[in-house]
Amino acid sequence: MRNLAGDKVFARGLSYYHGDAVELLGISDARVTATVAGTEDYRTVVTGQGNRIGGECSCPAFADWGFCKHMVATALAANEAGATGGLDDGVARIRAHLKSKGIEALIDMILDLAEQDRALLRRLEMSAALTETDEAALKKRLRRLIGDATRIRGFIDYERAPGWAAGVDAALDALAELADGPHAALAIELSREAASRIEQAIENMDDSDGYCSELLARAADIHLAACKVARPEPVKLARDLYELEMADGYGAFEDTVRRYADILGQEGLAEYRRLATQAWEALPARTASRRSEFGYNPEHRKLASILDFFAERDGDVDLRIALRAKDLSSQWDYLQLAEFCLAQGRAEEALTRAEEGLWLFEDDRPDERLVFFAAGLLEKAGRRAEAEAHLWRAFGKAPSMDLYRRLRRLGGKAATGRAIDLLMGRLAQAPASRWHHPSDLVLRMLMAEKQLDAAWRVFRAHGASRGTAEALARASETTHPKDALEIYARRVEELARTGGNPAYEEAVALIDRMAGLQAPGEHAAYLAGVRERYRRKRNLMKLLG
């Protein structure tokens, strides 16, 4: 169990166990259920034995990371109960008690509970509604219950969101049951309505835990399941699905044509394609010269995806390329197109598209991904000089370590000298500010080349950001210990003045590092000075010992 949970989670679970936070509800040979008191009460299930342990927990940590501290605590409590002979299966005892009651008593008990638990009441209402034999009456009742479950009164905060989601989930349970029977056609209509209402609710609640995304996905799955059973008329279904996909703002009905292809059949697919093609042809091409006219357009992305599905089915690579070429309003779009061409075995066309993108956006800051893609293809084709030319143009506009490394690999030491000379020539015209340190890049290049004397000359003349200065100090501890000590001492003063335990801990770590760079007497004198200057900072004094 420790291996499964990890040392930290296991230790926390052990603490919960020793703190009597576990209330065992039921135990069998291969299953334990419990309530564990944490930030709130969590329902926990542990299954299996020995090396095969599983289960689940209602806490957020289980949803994010899996095996959690509450499961550890539950397993430990179950082990203790087994070792002491204290196995008391409360669930089995309750079951036996309920069997002894009459039906009317059980009904009264359930209704009393439902009056206190809105989610249970809604679940019971849904189950009762499904017994309705008249379809019109069933539709009216279920629509009302779905409306009640998804209704938003005011704003739903984080604390109330789980309860609201549980009520909607209960309504979807009923629709899922409906989708698998003679009323599947009604489930199609109501699941679509439920999805629409859930989308509307998102704007009026704190859905930090993503309940609505899960509910939307479930409503979409119910819609698909109901369509498989009811088999609606293909052309009408195609029109309904197309409308759903184009209106969808949260991805629940994304890639609909692919998911419903078998249900739509040839007739429905043809209608879907006709609708998408008609809308696609009405969209203007998005080009570099007209990019200011366009913002993000989800319709463009959705239509391209739909038509790409059909082109892929037909094996029409030219059409797939044409679809991607209709939006070339950014360097990223050109990269996506070039990568697609390469994936289809069209390396020459990929290079043409990549270089076209670099040329059309030559006045913009270069996108290094596109630059590296084009340079890589040129290098592979044995055209190193052209590859270097693209890299130098990009480095001249927006120099970076990644560009420098690629130039260094292709051009060797000559590239190093040229790049450093270029940046040094710009330093005088680019003074540093609080947020911008033009010297940082040349310093990191010099460090990469082990030219530390030159790096310190640049640092003394032009300064550097704190991070780069500290990196230079670390790289120079052997060759320039006094310079490194000066950087570390300056940082210690900043941290001590800032205050707070994290800052103090960092300061003490730097002071420890400084001990290895100077004689014991010098370090003792330095440390005495720190103690004197900051003697009023008690937490710092404690950390210093």
C-alpha positions in Angstrom: 0.0 0.0 0.0 2.9 2.3 0.7 4.3 1.7 -2.8 0.9 2.4 -4.3 0.2 5.6 -2.4 3.8 6.9 -2.1 5.6 7.8 1.2 4.0 11.2 1.7 0.4 10.1 1.0 0.9 7.0 3.2 2.2 9.1 6.1 -0.9 11.4 5.9 -3.2 8.4 5.8 -1.4 6.9 8.8 -2.1 10.2 10.6 -5.8 10.1 9.8 -5.9 6.5 11.0 -4.3 7.3 14.3 -6.6 10.3 14.6 -9.7 8.0 14.5 -11.0 9.8 11.4 -12.3 6.5 9.9 -15.8 5.1 10.4 -16.0 1.7 8.9 -19.4 1.0 7.3 -18.9 -2.4 5.8 -16.3 -5.1 5.5 -16.1 -8.2 3.3 -13.2 -10.4 2.2 -12.4 -8.1 -0.8 -14.2 -4.8 -0.1 -14.2 -2.2 2.6 -16.5 0.9 2.7 -16.0 3.7 5.1 -16.6 7.4 5.8 -13.4 9.4 6.5 -13.5 12.8 8.2 -11.3 15.3 6.4 -12.1 18.8 5.1 -15.5 17.2 4.8 -16.8 13.6 5.2 -15.6 11.5 2.2 -17.0 8.1 1.1 -14.2 5.7 0.6 -14.0 2.2 -0.8 -11.0 0.0 -0.7 -11.0 -3.3 -2.7 -8.7 -6.3 -3.1 -6.0 -7.7 -0.8 -2.3 -8.1 -0.6 -0.5 -6.7 -3.6 -3.7 -6.1 -5.5 -5.4 -3.1 -3.9 -7.8 -0.7 -5.6 -10.9 1.4 -4.8 -12.2 4.9 -5.0 -12.8 8.0 -2.8 -15.1 11.0 -3.2 -12.3 13.4 -2.3 -10.8 15.8 -5.0 -7.3 14.2 -4.5 -8.5 10.8 -5.7 -10.0 12.4 -8.9 -6.7 14.1 -9.6 -4.1 11.7 -8.4 -5.6 8.3 -7.6 -4.9 6.4 -4.4 -5.4 8.9 -1.6 -4.7 9.3 2.2 -8.4 8.5 3.0 -8.0 5.1 1.3 -4.8 4.5 3.2 -6.5 5.3 6.5 -9.5 3.0 5.6 -7.2 0.1 4.7 -5.3 0.5 8.0 -8.5 0.6 10.0 -9.8 -2.5 8.2 -6.5 -4.3 9.0 -6.9 -3.4 12.7 -10.5 -4.5 12.8 -9.5 -7.9 11.2 -6.5 -8.3 13.6 -8.7 -7.7 16.7 -11.7 -9.6 15.6 -13.6 -6.4 15.4 -15.2 -7.0 11.9 -18.6 -5.3 12.2 -20.3 -5.2 8.9 -22.7 -2.3 9.4 -24.1 -2.5 5.9 -25.0 -6.1 6.3 -26.6 -5.4 9.6 -28.7 -2.6 8.1 -29.7 -4.8 5.2 -31.0 -7.5 7.6 -32.8 -4.8 9.5 -34.5 -3.4 6.4 -35.6 -6.9 5.3 -37.5 -7.2 8.5 -39.6 -4.1 7.8 -42.8 -4.0 5.8 -43.1 -2.3 2.4 -45.1 0.7 3.8 -42.5 1.3 6.5 -39.7 1.2 3.9 -41.6 3.7 1.7 -42.1 6.1 4.6 -38.4 5.8 5.5 -37.3 6.5 2.0 -39.6 9.5 1.6 -38.4 10.9 4.9 -34.8 10.7 3.6 -35.8 12.2 0.3 -37.4 15.3 2.0 -33.9 16.0 3.5 -31.9 15.1 0.4 -32.8 17.0 -2.7 -30.7 14.8 -5.0 -32.4 11.7 -3.7 -35.8 13.3 -4.1 -35.0 14.2 -7.8 -33.7 10.7 -8.4 -37.0 9.2 -7.1 -39.0 11.7 -9.1 -37.2 10.7 -12.3 -37.6 7.0 -11.6 -41.4 7.5 -11.0 -41.7 9.5 -14.2 -40.3 6.6 -16.2 -43.3 4.5 -15.3 -45.5 6.8 -17.3 -47.0 4.9 -20.3 -48.4 7.9 -22.2 -45.5 9.5 -24.2 -46.8 13.0 -24.2 -47.3 12.9 -20.4 -43.8 11.3 -20.0 -42.2 14.0 -22.1 -44.0 16.8 -20.1 -43.0 15.3 -16.8 -39.4 14.7 -17.7 -39.0 18.1 -19.3 -40.2 19.7 -16.1 -37.8 17.6 -14.0 -34.9 18.4 -16.2 -35.7 22.1 -16.1 -35.9 21.9 -12.3 -32.6 20.1 -12.0 -30.7 22.5 -14.3 -32.3 25.7 -13.2 -30.0 28.4 -11.8 -31.3 30.8 -9.2 -28.8 33.6 -8.8 -25.1 32.5 -8.8 -24.1 29.0 -7.7 -20.8 29.3 -5.7 -18.1 26.7 -5.3 -19.7 25.1 -2.2 -23.1 24.6 -3.8 -21.8 23.4 -7.2 -21.5 19.7 -6.2 -25.1 19.5 -5.0 -26.4 21.2 -8.2 -24.3 18.8 -10.3 -25.7 15.8 -8.3 -29.2 16.8 -9.1 -28.4 17.2 -12.8 -26.7 13.8 -12.8 -29.8 12.2 -11.4 -31.8 13.7 -14.2 -29.3 12.3 -16.7 -29.6 8.8 -15.1 -33.3 8.8 -16.1 -32.4 9.9 -19.6 -29.8 7.1 -19.9 -32.4 4.6 -18.9 -34.9 6.1 -21.4 -32.3 5.9 -24.2 -32.1 2.2 -24.0 -35.8 1.4 -24.6 -38.9 2.2 -26.6 -38.7 5.9 -25.7 -35.2 6.4 -27.2 -36.5 9.1 -29.6 -37.7 11.1 -26.7 -34.2 10.7 -25.0 -32.6 12.2 -28.1 -34.7 15.4 -27.8 -34.4 15.7 -24.0 -30.6 15.0 -23.9 -30.1 17.8 -26.4 -32.3 20.1 -24.3 -30.4 19.1 -21.1 -27.0 19.8 -22.8 -28.3 23.3 -23.8 -29.4 24.1 -20.3 -26.1 22.9 -18.8 -24.2 25.2 -21.2 -26.3 28.1 -20.0 -25.7 27.3 -16.4 -21.9 27.4 -16.8 -22.0 31.2 -17.0 -23.7 31.5 -13.6 -21.7 29.2 -11.4 -18.2 28.5 -10.0 -17.4 25.3 -11.9 -13.7 25.1 -10.8 -14.0 21.4 -10.4 -15.4 20.8 -13.9 -18.8 19.4 -13.1 -20.4 20.9 -16.1 -17.9 19.5 -18.6 -18.6 16.0 -17.2 -22.3 16.5 -17.4 -22.1 17.9 -20.9 -20.1 14.9 -22.0 -22.6 12.6 -20.4 -25.6 14.3 -22.1 -23.7 13.9 -25.4 -23.1 10.2 -24.8 -26.8 9.7 -24.0 -27.7 11.4 -27.2 -25.5 9.1 -29.2 -26.7 6.0 -27.4 -30.3 7.0 -28.0 -29.7 7.6 -31.7 -28.2 4.1 -32.0 -31.4 2.7 -30.7 -34.0 5.0 -32.3 -32.3 5.3 -35.7 -33.8 8.7 -36.7 -34.4 9.6 -40.4 -30.8 10.2 -41.7 -31.3 13.6 -43.4 -33.1 15.2 -40.5 -30.6 13.7 -38.1 -27.7 15.2 -40.2 -29.3 18.6 -40.1 -29.9 18.4 -36.3 -26.4 17.2 -35.6 -24.8 19.8 -37.8 -26.7 22.5 -36.0 -25.6 21.0 -32.7 -22.0 20.8 -33.6 -21.8 24.4 -35.0 -23.6 25.8 -31.9 -21.6 23.8 -29.4 -19.4 26.1 -27.3 -17.8 23.6 -25.0 -16.8 20.6 -27.1 -19.5 18.2 -26.1 -20.6 17.6 -29.7 -17.2 18.0 -31.2 -16.2 15.6 -34.0 -19.9 14.7 -34.3 -19.8 13.5 -37.9 -17.2 10.9 -37.1 -18.9 9.6 -34.0 -22.3 9.3 -35.7 -21.1 8.2 -39.1 -22.5 4.6 -38.9 -25.9 6.0 -37.8 -26.1 8.7 -40.5 -25.3 6.2 -43.3 -24.5 7.4 -46.8 -27.6 9.6 -47.1 -27.1 11.4 -43.8 -23.3 11.8 -44.4 -24.0 13.3 -47.8 -26.4 15.9 -46.3 -23.8 16.7 -43.5 -21.2 17.3 -46.2 -23.5 19.4 -48.2 -24.2 21.7 -45.3 -20.6 22.0 -44.3 -19.4 22.7 -47.8 -22.0 25.3 -48.4 -20.9 27.2 -45.2 -17.2 26.7 -46.0 -17.5 28.2 -49.4 -19.1 31.3 -47.9 -16.1 31.9 -45.6 -13.3 34.2 -46.9 -9.8 33.0 -47.1 -7.6 34.1 -44.1 -4.3 35.4 -45.4 -1.3 37.2 -43.9 -2.2 40.4 -45.8 -5.8 40.4 -44.4 -5.1 39.1 -40.9 -6.1 42.3 -39.2 -9.7 41.7 -40.5 -10.0 38.4 -38.7 -10.3 37.3 -35.1 -10.6 33.8 -33.8 -13.4 32.0 -35.7 -14.6 28.7 -34.2 -16.9 28.2 -37.2 -13.8 28.0 -39.5 -12.1 25.4 -37.3 -15.2 23.3 -37.0 -16.0 23.3 -40.7 -12.4 22.5 -41.6 -12.5 19.5 -39.3 -15.8 18.3 -40.7 -14.6 18.5 -44.3 -11.3 17.0 -43.4 -13.1 13.9 -42.2 -14.7 13.5 -45.6 -11.5 14.2 -47.5 -9.6 11.7 -45.3 -12.3 9.0 -46.0 -11.9 9.7 -49.7 -8.1 9.6 -49.6 -8.0 13.1 -51.1 -4.7 14.6 -49.8 -5.0 17.6 -52.2 -8.3 18.6 -50.7 -6.9 18.2 -47.1 -4.1 20.5 -48.0 -6.5 23.0 -49.5 -8.6 23.0 -46.4 -5.6 23.9 -44.3 -4.4 26.5 -46.8 -7.6 28.5 -46.4 -6.4 29.9 -43.1 -2.8 31.1 -43.4 -3.1 34.2 -41.3 -0.2 33.3 -38.9 3.2 31.7 -38.9 1.7 28.9 -36.8 -0.9 28.2 -39.6 2.0 27.8 -42.1 3.8 25.5 -39.7 0.7 23.3 -39.3 0.3 23.1 -43.1 4.0 22.4 -43.7 4.0 19.6 -41.0 0.9 18.1 -42.6 2.5 18.1 -46.0 5.6 16.4 -44.6 3.5 13.8 -42.8 1.8 13.0 -46.2 5.2 12.4 -47.8 5.4 15.7 -49.6 8.7 17.1 -48.2 9.2 19.5 -51.1 5.8 21.0 -50.7 6.4 21.2 -47.0 9.5 23.2 -47.5 7.8 25.5 -50.0 5.0 26.3 -47.6 7.4 26.8 -44.6 9.6 29.3 -46.6 6.5 31.0 -47.9 5.4 31.6 -44.3 8.8 33.0 -43.3 8.8 35.4 -46.3 5.2 36.6 -45.9 5.8 37.3 -42.2 9.4 38.6 -42.5 8.5 41.9 -40.8 7.1 40.1 -37.7 9.0 38.5 -34.9 9.9 35.1 -36.3 8.2 32.0 -34.9 11.2 29.8 -34.1 9.2 26.6 -34.6 8.6 27.6 -38.3 12.3 28.7 -38.6 13.6 25.4 -37.2 11.2 23.4 -39.4 12.4 25.0 -42.6 16.1 24.9 -41.5 15.7 21.2 -40.6 14.4 20.3 -44.0 17.1 22.3 -45.8 19.8 20.8 -43.7 18.4 17.3 -44.4 18.4 18.1 -48.2 22.1 19.1 -47.9 21.4 22.8 -48.3 23.2 24.0 -45.1 24.0 27.5 -46.3 20.3 28.2 -46.9 19.4 26.7 -43.5 22.0 29.0 -41.8 20.6 32.0 -43.7 17.1 31.4 -42.2 18.6 31.0 -38.8 20.7 34.1 -39.0 17.8 36.2 -40.2 15.7 35.0 -37.2 18.7 35.6 -34.8 19.1 39.1 -36.1 15.5 39.9 -35.4 14.9 38.0 -32.2 18.1 36.4 -30.8 17.7 33.4 -28.4 19.7 30.6 -26.9 17.8 28.0 -29.0 18.7 29.9 -32.2 22.3 30.3 -31.1 22.6 26.6 -30.3 21.4 25.7 -33.8 23.8 28.2 -35.4 26.6 26.9 -33.3 26.0 23.4 -34.4 26.0 24.3 -38.0 28.6 27.0 -38.0 31.0 26.1 -35.2 33.2 28.6 -33.5 32.8 31.1 -36.3 29.1 31.3 -35.6 29.9 31.9 -31.9 32.1 34.8 -32.7 29.6 36.3 -35.2 26.7 36.0 -32.8 28.6 37.5 -29.8 29.9 40.4 -31.9 26.4 41.1 -33.1 24.9 41.2 -29.6 27.8 43.2 -28.2 27.4 45.8 -30.9 23.8 46.2 -29.8 24.4 46.5 -26.0 25.4 50.2 -26.2 22.1 51.1 -27.9 20.0 49.0 -25.6 20.3 50.2 -22.0 19.1 47.9 -19.3 15.9 48.6 -17.3 14.3 47.0 -14.3 12.5 44.4 -16.5 14.8 44.1 -19.4 18.5 43.2 -19.5 19.9 43.0 -23.0 23.2 41.5 -21.6 21.5 38.3 -20.4 21.7 36.5 -23.6 25.3 37.2 -24.5 26.3 36.3 -20.9 24.5 32.9 -21.2 26.2 32.3 -24.6 29.6 33.1 -23.1 28.9 30.8 -20.2 28.0 28.0 -22.6 31.3 28.6 -24.3 33.2 28.6 -20.9 34.5 32.2 -21.8 34.1 33.3 -18.2 36.6 36.1 -18.2 34.7 37.7 -21.1 31.4 37.1 -19.3 32.6 39.0 -16.2 33.8 41.9 -18.3 30.3 42.1 -19.9 28.6 41.8 -16.5 30.7 44.6 -15.0 30.0 46.9 -18.0 26.3 46.2 -18.5 25.0 44.3 -15.5 22.4 41.4 -15.8 19.2 40.2 -14.4 19.3 38.5 -10.9 18.9 35.0 -12.4 21.6 35.4 -14.9 24.0 37.0 -12.4 23.5 34.1 -10.0 24.0 31.6 -12.9 27.3 33.3 -13.7 28.3 33.1 -10.1 27.6 29.4 -9.9 29.5 28.8 -13.2 32.5 30.8 -11.9 32.9 29.5 -8.3 36.2 27.8 -9.2 37.6 30.4 -11.6 36.3 33.6 -10.1 35.4 32.9 -6.4 35.6 36.5 -5.3 33.2 37.7 -8.0 30.8 34.8 -7.2 31.0 35.8 -3.5 30.0 39.4 -4.3 26.9 38.2 -6.2 25.9 35.8 -3.4 26.4 38.4 -0.7 24.2 40.9 -2.6 21.5 38.3 -2.8 21.7 37.5 0.9 21.2 41.1 1.7 18.1 41.3 -0.5 16.6 38.2 1.0 17.3 39.3 4.6 15.6 42.6 3.9 12.6 40.9 2.2 11.9 38.7 5.2 9.8 35.6 5.6 10.9 32.1 6.2 11.3 31.1 2.5 13.6 34.1 1.9 15.5 33.3 5.1 16.0 29.7 4.1 17.3 30.7 0.6 19.7 33.2 2.3 21.1 30.6 4.7 21.6 28.1 1.8 23.6 30.8 -0.1 25.6 31.6 3.1 26.5 27.8 3.4 27.5 27.9 -0.3 29.7 30.9 0.3 31.6 29.0 3.1 33.4 26.9 0.5 34.6 29.9 -1.5 36.6 31.8 1.2 38.9 31.1 4.1 37.3 30.1 7.4 38.3 33.3 9.1 36.9 35.4 6.2 33.6 33.5 6.3 33.4 33.8 10.1 33.8 37.6 9.8 31.2 37.8 7.1 28.7 35.7 9.1 29.3 37.9 12.2 28.5 40.9 10.1 25.2 39.3 8.9 24.3 38.5 12.5 24.9 42.1 13.6 23.0 43.7 10.7 19.9 41.5 11.1 20.0 40.6 14.8 16.3 41.7 15.1 15.2 39.1 12.6 14.7 36.2 15.0 13.7 33.5 12.5 16.8 34.3 10.4 19.0 34.1 13.5 17.4 30.7 14.4 18.2 29.3 10.9 21.8 30.6 11.2 22.2 28.5 14.4 
